[in-house]
Amino acid sequence: MDKDKSSRHHNPADNLKNEQLDRYRVQNTGKPMTTNQGRKISNDSETLKAGERGPSLHEDWHYFEKMSHFVQEEEPERVVHARGYSAHGEFECYQSMKHVTKAGFLQEPGKKTSLTVRYSTVQGPRGSYDTARDLRCKGVKFYTEEGNYDLTTIAMPVLINQDPMKFPDVMHAYQSKPDDDIPTASGAHDYFWDYVASNPEALHMVQWIMSDRGIVRSYRMMESWSINTYLFVNDKGVATFVRFVWKPVLGTHSLLQDEAIKIGGIDPDFHRRDLREAIEKGAYPEYELGVQLIPLEDEFKYDFDILDPAKFWPEELIPVQLIGKMTLNINIDNYHTESEQVAFNPANVVPGIGFSNDPVLQGRLIAYHMAQVHRMGPNFQDLPINKPICPFHNNQRRGPMRYRIDVDQVNYHENSLANNTPYTTPPEEGGYEHYPKKVEGHVVRGRSESFNDFFTQPRIFWNSLTPVEKQHTIQGFSYQLGKVESKSVRQQNVDLLANVDNDLASIVAENIGVERPTKSQVPVSTSYPSLSQAKSSPFYAYTQKVGVLIGDGFNGPEVANVLHYLQQKGVFIKIISDNLGTVTGNDGTRLKVEDTFLTSSPYLVDSLYVVGGNVKQQDKFMQEVLDYVHHAYKHYKPIGVATSGQSYIHTSKSNNLAGVVFAANNPDFNKDFVAAIAQQRFWNRT
């Protein structure tokens, strides 16, 4: 990994938002227990009773306060994006963007802005699992000197609907069925796929979800796009169309479908844990912010509508300009107050950023604020996590849970008693001004004809995938549609897929028991390397997790040398054996066992280092190691084999051992193993 892109030694102490949050953080350890009114508690274990075996008394004010808070302490969860997780960090601007925007945080190279990020899935409730096949989202709240700026993105560059009127419909269809509330965190049921077959605009995003993009390896390795088209506006009043993209420095990588399903049961918090552990270890997640810019006069230059949220902007036609980097370097202290209560709204912009006529964006500008008011009340923006770092003043007053004490009595505008304050600010002095877009036309319910090409870009996406990525996409479609009970719905979706690729549709048809389609795909041969993870993403060993399978009596010098080298390269190491405690090498080297075969799984590591060794139940140990090796091998993961571990790898004419690196007679084992870890998968393995 490039050293200039690493922030492992960054000091987060100068984070302005973190300093503000410190004023709200309370340490309870070592303090006497009290009620919320500050009354010290002498007994927190038993209710007040009329005798030890008598009834409880109504005067038990301590129990009443404790229990009433408990039964009311959960807010309504988000209708979508319910399952999420957060971290804090900062954004550093690479270069001045003042030629296209007057947004203050983008004016000077090196300028840093505090921020909070929340990742989320869409379909499942708060108690679902991280690795479900889904469209993941990333909301970033910039705490700028001009106010909060919320940039919301998702892990694919296209949306499932072209008009906000359809959003409730697609979410109703996508979420669990009304009759049995099944399935959890999956669209693999009749209603969702009936919606897709009946609404061809949905196919494009669904295709991305069925690809590797739908099951990301880590939040740290998730590319995400704004989807909607915004405006940059400079200090001369000149506007430019803009879309945003976050590119992870570690590259964009995914799980296999089988891994994602298994991990969902083994460790439902896989992505949360991965993010938190990386930050704790100083391997701070990093993302470069890219912008794609189109002059207003070029609005109709392309063969797709740039305002259509169901279409991507090809990087090969509209280059991505990297303008800064986000570094996540502080873990949250309290999930509820820093993640559950963080509230995003695309309408939260700063001077220099405006809105295009993208219809879905226009609808989102209304919906998000209403959703947060429903969940947390009208004063949700006063909560510490949502509060800007700059002062804010207006005439809004009262409402539930308002703790701000406004001491002035004049709460209206215009006024003379308070000298007409709080006062408005002219645009030239920093007041927000909406860009004066030209608007014309008749009032209609409809959409532009230019939105109606539903199959060209899905065909381009398919053309751009590698054979392995195509196979994974076929598997995704086959698994999801295979869960659909209605044969008619399965057939309709296969017929729809035929517009993208006839071979894709035919293979899926055979897998799910319906007729092969008779129509052919749209005649488009264009492809873009940027759409393929395999073609466009960097690969690093840095932060990949290696499971070390080990017992007593290992070759101490050899293993210590390998582990030291892996740590130098930033590889995460997990020592796995039959029991917790320590394992001891032949030279007295002692290693702490962090997981057992029972508490861990081959699905939870990216590669294996097979050492072997001696334990009390040797046969069981050998079987466990062989099981780990079997699963790692069939999932194409790298495997390093110590000189003492060769008996666990069986060579035959049917396997080529691609990606298996042996230490025996190999002076370059360390280097070769790290190179294999960086490659991550060996698709040519047999």
C-alpha positions in Angstrom: 0.0 0.0 0.0 1.3 3.5 -0.9 2.8 5.2 2.2 1.5 8.6 1.1 -2.0 7.3 1.3 -1.7 5.8 4.7 -2.9 7.6 7.9 -2.0 5.0 10.4 0.0 7.5 12.5 -2.5 10.3 12.2 -3.4 12.1 15.5 -7.1 12.7 15.7 -6.8 15.0 18.7 -7.5 18.1 16.6 -10.9 17.0 15.4 -13.2 19.9 16.1 -16.4 17.9 16.3 -14.8 15.4 18.7 -13.8 18.3 20.9 -17.5 19.5 20.9 -18.7 16.0 21.7 -16.3 15.8 24.6 -18.6 18.3 26.4 -21.4 15.8 26.3 -19.4 12.6 27.2 -20.0 11.4 30.7 -17.8 8.9 32.5 -19.9 6.8 35.0 -17.1 4.5 36.2 -16.1 5.2 39.8 -19.1 7.4 40.5 -22.0 6.8 43.0 -25.3 5.7 41.4 -28.0 8.3 41.4 -31.5 8.9 39.9 -31.8 11.3 37.0 -32.4 14.0 39.5 -29.1 13.3 41.3 -30.5 11.4 44.3 -28.0 8.8 45.5 -29.2 5.2 45.4 -28.7 2.7 48.3 -30.3 -0.4 46.7 -30.6 -1.1 43.0 -31.4 -4.9 43.2 -34.8 -5.1 44.9 -38.2 -3.3 44.5 -39.8 -1.7 47.5 -42.3 -4.2 49.1 -44.7 -4.5 52.0 -42.6 -7.1 53.7 -40.1 -9.4 51.9 -42.9 -11.6 50.5 -45.5 -8.8 50.2 -46.7 -6.8 47.2 -44.7 -4.0 45.6 -45.5 -0.4 46.6 -46.4 2.5 44.2 -44.1 4.8 46.1 -41.1 3.0 44.7 -40.0 6.1 42.7 -36.6 4.5 41.9 -38.1 1.4 40.2 -40.7 3.6 38.4 -38.0 5.8 36.9 -35.7 2.9 36.0 -38.4 0.7 34.4 -40.3 3.5 32.6 -37.1 4.7 31.0 -36.2 1.1 30.0 -39.5 0.4 28.2 -39.4 3.7 26.3 -35.7 4.0 25.6 -35.9 2.8 22.0 -36.9 5.2 19.3 -38.7 4.0 16.2 -36.1 2.6 13.9 -35.6 3.9 10.4 -38.0 2.5 7.8 -35.0 1.9 5.5 -31.3 2.0 6.5 -32.3 0.6 9.9 -29.2 -1.4 10.5 -26.1 0.8 10.6 -22.8 1.7 12.2 -20.8 4.8 12.5 -17.3 6.3 13.0 -15.8 9.7 13.2 -13.0 11.2 11.2 -11.9 14.1 9.0 -11.7 15.2 5.4 -8.6 16.8 3.9 -8.9 18.8 0.7 -6.3 17.9 -2.0 -6.7 21.0 -4.1 -8.7 24.2 -4.4 -12.0 23.8 -6.2 -12.9 27.5 -6.1 -13.1 27.5 -9.9 -16.3 25.5 -9.7 -17.7 25.9 -6.1 -17.5 28.4 -3.3 -18.0 25.7 -0.7 -15.6 26.7 2.1 -14.3 23.2 2.9 -13.1 22.8 -0.7 -11.3 26.1 -1.1 -7.8 25.4 0.2 -5.4 22.4 -0.2 -4.8 20.8 3.1 -7.9 22.2 4.8 -9.4 19.7 7.2 -13.0 19.2 8.1 -14.4 17.0 10.9 -17.0 14.5 9.9 -19.2 11.5 11.0 -20.0 8.5 8.8 -22.8 6.1 9.1 -22.9 2.9 7.0 -26.1 0.9 6.6 -28.0 -1.8 4.8 -31.4 -1.0 3.4 -33.8 -4.0 3.5 -33.3 -5.5 7.0 -34.4 -4.2 10.4 -31.9 -3.0 13.0 -31.5 -6.6 14.3 -30.6 -8.1 10.9 -27.1 -9.1 9.7 -24.3 -7.1 8.1 -23.4 -9.3 5.1 -26.8 -9.6 3.5 -26.9 -9.1 -0.3 -28.2 -5.5 -0.4 -27.5 -1.9 -1.5 -25.3 -0.5 1.2 -25.3 3.2 2.0 -22.8 5.6 3.4 -23.9 9.0 4.8 -21.2 11.5 5.6 -21.9 14.5 7.7 -19.3 17.3 7.2 -19.2 19.7 10.2 -18.0 22.7 8.1 -17.5 26.3 9.3 -20.6 27.2 7.1 -22.9 24.6 8.7 -23.4 20.9 8.3 -23.2 19.3 4.8 -24.6 15.8 4.4 -23.3 13.7 1.4 -25.4 10.5 1.1 -24.1 7.8 -1.2 -24.7 4.1 -2.0 -22.5 1.3 -3.0 -23.5 1.4 -6.7 -23.9 4.3 -9.1 -27.6 3.7 -10.1 -30.9 3.8 -8.2 -33.9 1.4 -8.5 -36.5 4.1 -9.3 -36.5 7.1 -11.5 -39.2 9.1 -9.7 -39.7 9.5 -6.0 -43.3 8.6 -6.3 -42.2 5.0 -6.8 -39.9 4.8 -3.7 -42.6 3.7 -1.2 -43.7 1.0 -3.7 -40.3 -0.5 -4.3 -39.5 -0.5 -0.6 -42.8 -2.1 0.3 -42.0 -4.8 -2.4 -38.4 -5.2 -1.2 -38.9 -5.5 2.5 -40.2 -8.7 4.2 -43.6 -9.9 3.1 -46.6 -8.5 5.0 -48.2 -11.8 5.9 -45.3 -13.6 7.6 -42.6 -10.9 7.9 -40.3 -13.2 6.0 -37.5 -13.1 4.7 -35.3 -10.9 6.9 -32.7 -8.8 5.1 -33.4 -10.3 1.7 -35.4 -9.5 -1.4 -35.5 -13.2 -2.4 -39.3 -13.5 -2.5 -42.2 -13.2 -4.9 -43.3 -9.6 -4.2 -39.9 -8.0 -4.8 -39.3 -9.9 -8.1 -42.8 -9.2 -9.2 -42.0 -5.5 -8.8 -38.8 -5.9 -10.8 -40.6 -7.7 -13.6 -43.4 -5.1 -13.7 -41.0 -2.1 -13.5 -38.1 -2.4 -16.0 -36.4 0.7 -14.6 -35.6 -1.4 -11.5 -33.5 -4.0 -13.5 -30.3 -1.9 -13.7 -29.8 -1.5 -9.9 -31.0 -5.1 -9.3 -28.2 -6.3 -11.7 -25.6 -4.4 -9.6 -27.0 -5.9 -6.4 -26.8 -9.4 -7.9 -23.2 -8.8 -8.8 -20.3 -8.8 -6.4 -21.1 -5.2 -5.5 -24.1 -6.5 -3.4 -21.9 -8.3 -0.9 -19.0 -6.1 0.0 -16.0 -7.6 2.0 -15.8 -4.7 4.3 -17.1 -1.1 4.8 -13.4 -0.2 4.4 -13.5 -1.6 0.9 -16.8 -0.1 -0.3 -17.0 2.3 -3.3 -20.0 4.5 -3.2 -21.7 7.1 -5.4 -24.1 10.0 -4.9 -26.3 8.7 -7.7 -28.2 12.0 -7.8 -26.9 14.9 -9.8 -26.1 18.0 -7.8 -24.8 21.5 -8.7 -21.5 23.1 -7.9 -21.8 26.9 -7.9 -18.8 29.2 -7.8 -18.5 32.8 -6.5 -19.3 34.2 -10.0 -22.7 32.4 -10.0 -21.6 29.8 -12.6 -23.1 26.4 -12.0 -21.7 22.9 -13.0 -23.4 19.5 -12.8 -21.7 17.3 -10.4 -21.8 13.7 -9.1 -19.7 12.4 -6.2 -17.9 9.1 -5.6 -16.0 7.8 -2.6 -13.1 5.5 -3.7 -11.7 3.3 -0.9 -7.9 3.4 -0.8 -7.8 -0.3 -0.1 -9.8 -1.0 -3.3 -13.3 -2.4 -3.7 -13.6 -6.1 -2.8 -16.4 -8.5 -2.1 -17.4 -11.7 -0.4 -18.6 -14.8 -2.2 -22.3 -15.5 -1.9 -21.7 -18.7 0.2 -19.4 -16.7 2.5 -21.9 -13.9 2.9 -24.7 -16.3 3.9 -22.5 -18.3 6.3 -21.0 -15.2 7.9 -24.5 -13.8 8.5 -25.1 -16.6 10.9 -21.6 -17.0 12.4 -21.0 -13.3 13.0 -24.0 -11.0 12.2 -21.8 -8.0 13.2 -19.0 -8.8 10.7 -18.8 -5.4 9.0 -19.2 -3.5 12.3 -16.6 -5.5 14.0 -14.2 -5.2 11.1 -14.5 -1.4 11.0 -14.1 -1.0 14.7 -11.1 -3.3 14.9 -9.3 -1.6 12.1 -9.6 1.8 13.7 -8.5 0.4 17.1 -5.4 -1.0 15.5 -4.6 2.3 13.8 -5.3 1.0 10.3 -7.6 3.9 9.6 -10.1 3.4 6.8 -9.5 5.9 4.0 -11.5 7.0 1.0 -10.7 9.5 -1.7 -13.5 11.8 -2.8 -14.0 12.1 -6.5 -16.2 14.4 -8.5 -17.5 14.1 -12.1 -18.2 17.5 -13.6 -20.4 18.4 -16.6 -20.8 22.0 -17.8 -24.5 23.1 -17.9 -24.3 23.6 -21.6 -23.4 19.9 -22.1 -26.5 18.6 -20.4 -27.7 16.9 -23.6 -24.3 15.8 -24.9 -24.5 12.2 -23.9 -26.6 9.2 -25.1 -28.1 8.9 -21.6 -29.9 11.6 -19.5 -27.5 12.9 -16.9 -30.4 13.7 -14.6 -31.6 10.1 -14.6 -30.7 8.5 -11.2 -31.0 5.0 -12.8 -28.0 5.7 -15.1 -24.3 5.9 -14.3 -21.9 8.5 -15.6 -19.1 6.4 -17.2 -15.7 7.4 -15.8 -14.2 6.8 -19.3 -16.4 9.6 -20.7 -16.7 11.9 -17.6 -13.4 11.5 -15.7 -13.3 11.3 -11.9 -11.2 14.0 -10.4 -10.0 13.2 -6.9 -10.3 16.2 -4.7 -9.7 15.0 -1.1 -9.5 12.2 1.3 -11.6 11.1 4.2 -9.9 9.3 7.1 -11.9 7.5 9.8 -9.8 7.6 13.0 -12.2 7.7 16.0 -14.6 4.9 17.0 -17.9 5.9 18.5 -18.3 5.7 22.3 -22.1 5.1 22.3 -24.0 3.4 19.5 -27.4 5.0 20.3 -26.3 8.7 20.6 -23.6 8.6 17.8 -25.1 6.2 15.2 -28.8 5.6 15.9 -29.5 9.3 16.4 -27.3 10.7 13.6 -29.6 12.2 11.0 -28.8 12.8 7.4 -30.6 14.9 4.8 -29.4 15.7 1.2 -31.0 19.1 1.7 -28.3 19.9 4.2 -25.9 21.8 1.9 -23.6 24.8 2.2 -23.1 27.7 -0.1 -21.6 26.5 -3.4 -23.5 23.2 -3.5 -27.1 23.2 -5.0 -29.6 20.9 -6.6 -30.3 19.9 -10.1 -33.8 18.9 -11.5 -33.0 15.2 -10.8 -36.6 14.1 -9.8 -35.5 11.6 -7.2 -33.2 14.2 -5.6 -36.1 16.7 -5.5 -38.2 14.1 -3.7 -35.5 13.2 -1.2 -35.1 16.9 -0.2 -38.5 16.6 1.5 -38.6 13.0 2.8 -35.5 12.9 4.9 -36.4 15.7 7.3 -39.9 14.3 7.8 -38.5 10.9 8.6 -36.2 12.2 11.3 -38.9 14.4 12.9 -41.1 11.2 13.1 -38.3 9.3 14.8 -36.8 11.9 17.2 -39.0 14.9 17.3 -38.7 18.4 15.9 -35.5 19.2 17.9 -33.4 16.3 16.5 -30.9 18.7 15.0 -30.0 19.9 18.5 -28.7 16.5 19.5 -24.9 16.5 20.0 -24.2 14.3 17.0 -26.3 16.5 14.6 -25.3 19.8 16.1 -23.1 22.0 13.8 -19.8 23.2 15.1 -20.5 26.7 14.0 -23.1 28.9 15.9 -26.7 28.7 14.8 -29.5 31.2 15.4 -33.1 31.4 14.3 -36.6 31.9 15.6 -37.5 28.2 16.1 -38.7 27.6 19.6 -40.1 24.9 21.9 -41.1 21.4 20.9 -40.4 18.1 22.7 -36.9 17.6 24.2 -35.7 21.1 23.6 -32.8 21.7 26.0 -31.4 24.8 24.3 -32.4 27.9 26.5 -33.1 30.8 24.2 -33.0 33.8 26.6 -34.2 36.5 24.2 -38.0 37.1 24.0 -38.4 38.3 20.4 -38.9 35.1 18.3 -40.2 36.5 15.0 -38.9 38.2 11.9 -39.3 41.1 10.9 -39.0 43.0 14.2 -37.9 46.3 15.7 -37.6 45.3 19.3 -34.5 43.2 18.7 -33.2 45.4 15.8 -34.5 42.8 13.3 -32.2 40.1 14.6 -31.3 37.3 14.1 -30.6 38.9 10.7 -30.3 37.5 7.2 -26.9 37.4 5.4 -26.4 38.6 1.8 -25.0 35.9 -0.5 -21.8 37.9 -1.0 -21.2 37.6 2.7 -21.9 33.9 3.0 -25.7 33.6 3.0 -27.0 30.6 1.1 -28.6 31.5 -2.3 -30.4 29.0 -4.5 -29.0 28.8 -8.0 -31.5 30.6 -10.4 -32.2 27.6 -12.7 -34.3 28.3 -15.7 -37.7 26.6 -15.3 -40.3 26.2 -18.1 -43.0 23.8 -19.2 -46.5 22.7 -18.4 -47.5 21.2 -15.0 -47.7 17.5 -15.7 -47.4 14.1 -14.0 -44.9 12.3 -16.1 -41.2 11.8 -16.8 -38.8 12.6 -19.6 -38.8 10.2 -22.6 -35.0 10.3 -22.3 -35.3 8.2 -19.1 -36.9 5.3 -21.0 -33.8 3.4 -22.2 -33.9 0.6 -19.6 -31.4 -1.9 -21.1 -28.4 -0.2 -22.7 -26.5 0.6 -19.5 -27.3 -2.8 -17.9 -25.9 -4.4 -21.1 -22.8 -2.2 -20.8 -22.4 -3.2 -17.2 -22.6 -6.9 -18.2 -20.1 -6.5 -21.0 -17.7 -4.9 -18.5 -17.5 -7.8 -16.1 -14.9 -10.4 -16.1 -16.0 -14.1 -16.6 -15.7 -14.7 -12.9 -17.8 -11.7 -12.0 -20.4 -12.8 -14.6 -20.5 -16.2 -13.0 -21.1 -14.6 -9.6 -23.9 -12.5 -11.0 -25.6 -15.5 -12.5 -25.3 -17.2 -9.1 -26.9 -14.2 -7.4 -29.9 -14.1 -9.8 -30.3 -17.9 -9.6 -30.3 -17.9 -5.8 -32.7 -15.0 -5.4 -35.1 -16.0 -8.2 -34.9 -19.6 -7.1 -36.6 -18.6 -3.9 -39.6 -17.2 -5.8 -42.6 -19.5 -5.7 -44.5 -18.1 -8.6 -43.4 -19.6 -11.9 -44.9 -16.7 -13.8 -42.8 -14.2 -11.9 -39.7 -16.3 -12.4 -40.4 -16.5 -16.2 -41.1 -12.7 -16.4 -37.8 -11.9 -14.9 -35.9 -14.3 -17.2 -37.6 -12.6 -20.1 -36.6 -9.2 -18.8 -33.0 -10.4 -18.3 -32.9 -11.5 -22.0 -32.8 -7.8 -22.9 -29.4 -7.6 -21.1 -27.9 -10.8 -22.2 -29.4 -13.9 -23.7 -26.8 -16.3 -22.3 -27.3 -14.8 -18.8 -31.1 -15.2 -19.1 -30.9 -18.7 -20.5 -28.5 -20.0 -17.8 -30.7 -18.5 -15.0 -33.8 -20.0 -16.7 -32.3 -23.4 -16.6 -31.3 -23.0 -13.0 -34.7 -21.9 -11.8 -36.9 -24.2 -13.9 -38.5 -21.9 -16.5 -38.4 -21.6 -20.3 -35.4 -20.1 -22.0 -36.2 -16.7 -23.4 -36.8 -16.2 -27.2 -35.8 -12.6 -27.4 -32.3 -11.3 -27.8 -30.2 -8.7 -25.9 -30.0 -5.1 -27.0 -27.2 -4.7 -29.7 -24.7 -2.9 -27.5 -21.0 -3.9 -27.4 -19.6 -1.0 -25.3 -17.8 -1.8 -22.1 -16.0 0.2 -19.4 -13.2 -1.2 -17.3 -14.2 1.2 -14.4 -17.4 -0.9 -13.9 -15.5 -4.1 -13.0 -14.0 -4.5 -9.5 -11.5 -6.9 -10.9 -10.2 -4.6 -13.6 -10.2 -1.3 -11.7 -9.5 -2.0 -8.1 -6.1 -2.1 -6.4 -5.1 -5.1 -4.3 -3.2 -5.0 -1.0 -2.2 -7.4 1.7 -2.5 -4.5 4.2 -5.3 -5.2 6.8 -6.2 -8.6 5.3 -6.9 -11.1 8.1 -4.8 -14.3 8.3 -5.9 -17.2 10.5 -2.9 -19.0 12.0 -3.8 -22.6 12.7 -1.3 -23.8 15.4 -0.6 -26.1 18.3 2.3 -26.7 20.7 5.7 -27.7 19.5 5.8 -25.4 16.4 9.1 -24.3 14.9 9.5 -21.2 17.0 12.1 -19.2 14.9 10.3 -19.9 11.6 6.8 -19.0 12.8 8.0 -15.9 14.7 9.8 -14.7 11.6 6.7 -15.1 9.5 4.4 -13.4 11.9 6.8 -10.5 12.4 7.0 -10.0 8.6 3.2 -10.2 8.3 2.8 -7.6 11.0 5.3 -5.3 9.3 3.2 -5.4 6.2 0.1 -4.4 8.1 -1.6 -7.9 7.9 -4.0 -8.6 10.7 -3.2 -11.9 12.5 -5.6 -14.2 14.4 -4.1 -17.1 16.4 -6.5 -20.1 16.3 -6.1 -23.4 18.2 -8.2 -25.9 20.0 -8.3 -24.0 23.4 -7.8 -20.5 24.6 -4.6 -19.7 26.4 -1.2 -20.0 24.9 0.7 -22.3 22.5 4.4 -22.9 23.0 7.0 -23.5 20.3 10.0 -25.8 20.4 12.2 -22.9 21.5 9.9 -21.6 24.2 8.2 -19.0 22.0 4.7 -18.4 23.4 1.8 -17.1 21.4 -1.6 -16.1 22.8 -4.5 -18.0 21.3 -7.3 -15.4 20.4 -9.9 -17.8 19.0 -10.6 -21.5 19.0 -11.9 -23.7 16.2 -15.3 -23.5 18.0 -15.4 -19.7 18.3 -14.0 -18.8 14.9 -14.5 -20.0 11.4 -12.7 -20.2 8.1 -15.3 -17.8 6.8 -14.1 -15.1 9.1 -10.5 -14.9 7.8 -9.2 -13.9 4.4 -6.3 -16.4 4.3 -4.7 -19.2 6.3 -1.2 -19.8 7.7 -1.2 -23.6 8.4 1.4 -24.4 11.1 0.0 -27.5 12.9 1.4 -28.7 16.2 0.6 -31.0 19.2 -2.5 -30.9 21.4 -4.2 -33.3 23.8 -6.9 -34.3 21.3 -4.6 -34.6 18.2 -7.1 -36.4 15.9 -9.7 -33.7 16.5 -7.2 -31.0 16.0 -6.1 -32.4 12.7 -9.7 -32.7 11.5 -10.4 -29.1 12.4 -7.3 -27.9 10.5 -8.3 -30.0 7.5 -11.8 -28.5 7.6 -10.4 -24.9 7.7 -8.1 -25.8 4.8 -10.9 -27.3 2.8 -13.2 -24.3 3.1 -10.4 -21.8 2.4 -9.3 -23.8 -0.6 -12.8 -24.0 -2.2 -13.3 -20.3 -1.7 -10.0 -19.5 -3.6 -8.3 -18.0 -0.5 -4.5 -17.8 -0.1 -3.0 -20.5 2.1 0.5 -20.4 3.5 2.0 -23.7 4.7 4.7 -23.8 7.4 7.3 -26.6 7.1 5.4 -28.4 9.9 2.1 -28.0 8.1 2.6 -29.9 4.8 0.7 -33.0 6.0 -2.6 -30.9 5.9 -2.3 -30.2 2.1 -3.0 -33.1 -0.1 -1.7 -32.9 -3.6 -3.5 -34.8 -6.4 -4.0 -34.7 -10.1 -7.2 -32.8 -9.6 -5.8 -29.8 -7.8 -3.2 -27.3 -9.0 -2.7 -25.7 -5.6 -2.9 -22.2 -7.0 -2.4 -19.7 -4.3 -0.9 -22.2 -1.9 2.6 -21.1 -0.8 5.0 -23.6 0.9 7.7 -22.6 3.3 9.8 -25.8 2.8 12.9 -25.1 0.7 11.6 -21.6 0.0 13.8 -18.7 1.2 11.3 -16.3 -0.2 8.3 -17.7 1.6 7.5 -14.5 3.5 7.5 -12.4 0.3 5.6 -15.0 -1.7 2.9 -15.4 1.0 2.3 -11.7 1.3 2.0 -11.4 -2.5 -0.6 -14.2 -2.4 -2.5 -12.5 0.5 -2.6 -9.3 -1.6 -4.1 -11.2 -4.6 -6.9 -12.3 -2.3 -8.5 -14.9 -4.6 -7.0 -17.5 -7.0 -9.8 -18.0 -9.5 -7.7 -20.4 -11.6 -7.5 -22.8 -8.7 -8.6 -26.4 -9.3 
